[in-house]
Structure formats: C-alpha cells, structure tokens
Amino acid sequence: MNKIAIIDYEMSNLNSIKNALDYLGYDSVVTSDPAVILNSYAAILPGVGAFPVAVKNLRKLGLIDTIHKFISQEKLFMGICLGMQLLFEESEEFVSEKGLGVLKGNVVGFDNFIKQKRIPHVGWNKLFFENKKDKFNDIYFYFVHSYFVQPDDKITILGTTHYESFNFCSLVKKNNILGCQFHPEKSGKDGLKFLNDFFKSIKI
C-alpha cells in the first residue's frame, strides 16, 4: 500500500512533488487510479493550469467522487495551488465553473482587486499565519497564480499573504484537509519542512 497518492489529472506539476517526497523518504505514487488513491494513507491534489480544464479532467477520469470518498475517510489530504482552489465551490477563471465543493467559498481573480501590480503573482512571498506564534511566520514560499480563494468560513483561514497592498488567503485548514496557494515543493528547505510537518504522522 502506498502511503501518499499524488493525484494525476493530466495537467499538474507532478515530478517536483514526487521528488520532494522521495527526498523526505516517503513512499508515494503518481496515479489516476481511484482504487490506488483510496487505498493510500494520504493524498495530494497538485495543480498547475486552468480551473475549468482541471474540473473537466477530474470528471473525465472519474476522480471527483474518489476525492470526496477519500476525504470522508478522514485521511490526510493536501491541495496545492490549483489543487487547493479546486476544493472550493466555484471559480470565475475564464468562465464560471463549479468546483468540488469540499470547502465553502469561491475562487476569484487578482484583477478584481489589483490594478497596478503585475498579474500573475509570481515569485517568493511571505506567509503570515493567523496564529502569530506559528513557527512558519516570516518564512517565504514560492507562488505562481492569478486567482485565489475566498473561504466563506473564516475559521478555516490558517494563513495569508500580502501582494502589494492586497491581503489574500494563502493557506486553509479544515480537519484532515490542508490547502496552500504556494508551492512547497518549489520552496527549498522550508517548503520541504512544510510538507514533512503535515505528513509526519505517516510512518516512513
């Protein structure tokens, strides 16, 4: 049994995530097989690309029900960048598209709020935890995105990031689910530590 399933829906940044988990010593597999995913101890929904295409691919591969079933089993589940956005109810990227609805809220574009700053938001930026004493405060992570989540349930917002003068949600947590807008697998030693801290309850 694989300990961590990296969900392949034909448009994601898979190799760098697999390499990061390999470096940390975790047993992981890149897969689109529902049976393999459901039999894993934890799962990651990565993401690079457009929200509507991602939903289409997840539907085509029969992975939407699989993700819901996996999360309902209370196993560790991480969504990264687009993978986090897909967990929410709806996105306005290109067209209005329904998401997985695991978390309440919507995905909106920076261009609704920022007029002068370059979009997409690309590069290293600081994560501010709602808990000011968190060990990851004042740590920089790597971002690449033009859209961000607006959770309805503010208690799920674990961290935020400033882009110019605008503050957006960059980290969410609810029960067994963790979603990050940044790419921990591309964020050096602190990104590796972030991944390891979430999955460390799984025996290597």
N, C-alpha and C positions, 0 to 999 in steps of 0.2 A: 504494500500500500504506500502510495506517495504521500509525503507529509504536506506539501504545498502544491496546489494546482495553479498554474499560470494560464488563465483562460485566453485561448486563441480565437478571436473572431475576425481574423484576416485583415487587420488594419492597425495592429498595435506594436508598441516598442517592446518586443519580447526578449530579444537576445541580451540586452543590457540588464534586464531584471533577472533573467536566468543566471547570468554571470555573477551578479551581486549576491544572489542566494547561494550559488556554488561557492563563492569566496567565503561566505559566512558559515559554510558547512551544512546547509540544509539540503535535504532530499526534495527536489522539485521536478515538475514535468510540465512542458508546454503542451496543452491539449484542448481540443474542442469536443471531446467525447464526454457526454453527460455522465456516463457511468463512472469514468475515471475521476471526474470532478467531484461527484457525490461521495465517492469512497476516499477522498483526501481529507486530511485533518484540518487544512486551511486552504484558502484560495485568494488569488489576486486577480482583479479585473483591471488590466492596464489600459492605456488609451493614448493614441495619437491619431488625430483625424477629425472628421466632421460628425456631429451628433446624429443627424438623420441617417447617414450611411452606416454608422455603428449600430443603430437600432435595427435597421434592415438586415444587417449581417447576423446579429444576435437572433433575430426572428427566423431567418433562413436556416440557421444551424440548430434551431431548437434549444437555445441556451437561456431564454428568458425564464421559463418555468424551472429550469435547472438551478439558476441563480437564486430564485425565490425559495426553492426547496432547501438548497444548501444553507442559506442564511437562517431559515426557520429551524435548522438543526443546532443553532447557536455555536457553530464553529467560527473560528477567526476568519474574517473577510476584510480585505483591503481593496479600495478603489483608488486608482492613481490617475490624476489629471482628468482626461475624458472619462475614465473609468469611474471616478467619483461623481462626475456630472450625470452619468447615465443612471445612477441610483435615485435621482430625483424625479419629480412628476412630469416636468415638461421643459423643453428648451426652445428658445427663439432663434437658434442658429440657422440661418438661411430661410427655414420655414418653421412653423410651429409643429413640434414633434413630441409625442408622448414618450416619457422615459419609463423606467422600471417601476417607479412609484414606491420604492422601498423606504425612501425618506421624503418627507413633505417639503415642498418648495420648488423653485424654478431656477433655470439657468438663463442668465442674461448677458448681454454684451457690454464690454467696456465703453463702446462708442455711445452708449446712452448716458454716460456719466463723465467721460473724459474727452475733451475736445482738442487739447493742445499736445498731449503726450502721445508718443508713438504707440501704435497698436499693431501687432500683438505685444503683450508684455513678455519680453524675452530677457533672460539672464538671472543673475543671483540677486536674491532679495531676502529680507529678514522676516522671520516668523515670530509673531508676538502671541504668546499663549494668554488665554483669559485668566489662567492661574499664574499670577506674576512670579511665583516662586518656581515655576517649572524649569527643569534643567536645560531645556532646549531654547529658552528665551535668549535673544541676541545671537542666535545662530542663523546663518544664511543657507538657503536652499535654492535649487535651480528651477526656474519657471519657464514655460513656453505655452501661452494661451491668450485667447482673445475674449473668452467667456468665463464666467464664474458663477458659483451657486449662491442663491439667496434662500437659506433654510427658513421655513415657517416657524419651526421650533427652535428658538434662540438658544435653548439649553444644550443643543447638540453642537453648537459652535465652540470648538476647542481652541482654535487659533485664527488670527487674522494677519494680513499683510498690507502695507501701505504702498500704493503705486501713485507717485506724485503726491497729491493731497487727498487721494481717494483711498478709503479703507475697505477691503473686501475680505470675505470669508475664505480662508485657505486651508482649513483643517476642521473636519467634523468627526464626532464620535457618538455612537449610539449603541449601547450594549456590546455585541460582538463585532460591530462594523466600525471601521476606521476609513475615512476618505481624506486624501490630501490632494490639493491642486498642484503642488510642486512635484518634482521627480526625485524621490530619494535615491533611486538607483543611479542618478547622474550627479549626485550632490556630495561626492567624496566621502571622507571618513564619517562625517556627521550624518549623511544620508544612510550609510551602512549601519550606523548605530541606531538610527530611527527604525529601520527595518528590523534589526535584531531585537530591539526593545519590544516591538509588537509581537513578534513570533517566538520569543524566547521561552514561552510556556510549552512550546512543542519540543519534545526531546530530539536533539540532533543525533 
